[in-house]
Amino acid sequence: MSQCIFYVLDGLDEQQQLTFFCEHIASHWRDYRSVRVWCQTQQLAEQLDQALWQHPADAFVPHNLVGEGPTQGAPVEICWQGVNASTRRTAVIVNLMSEMPPLNGANRIIERVPSDDEGRQLARERFKQYRSLGLNLSTIQAKDVQFSS
């Protein structure tokens, strides 16, 4: 059964959230070797692409924006809403969109719960959608997460 983890972002500013997700992407790439990140906009995807060159500082994460890099795609592929992304299976999906992404058989889905009321409500709706699909769901405070290299 696929697992979906919702991270509550209370207490993290925008830069801390970006670093948090870079660390998460790096950790999941090390563990699963296949990560697809869905961003709300191309601008956010490009911002995340740049951030992954710096975080984590002690490691390289092989990543590309969708459509760039090797023809079969990079181990970490960064997509955005409305882009024509690959339908190939991926082990982990990190969702930074406000709606549920294409799951493509992922074993683990990483979700976010923003601090604003509208973002929280959209996260609740995604939670209900995942529950209806029978996924194993959990919620964690992002500020309590420690990453290991």
Summary of the structure (lengths in Angstrom):
residues: 149
radius of gyration: 14.2
end to end distance: 26.4
largest distance: 40.3
contacts: 442
relative contact order: 0.27
helix: 32%
strand: 24%
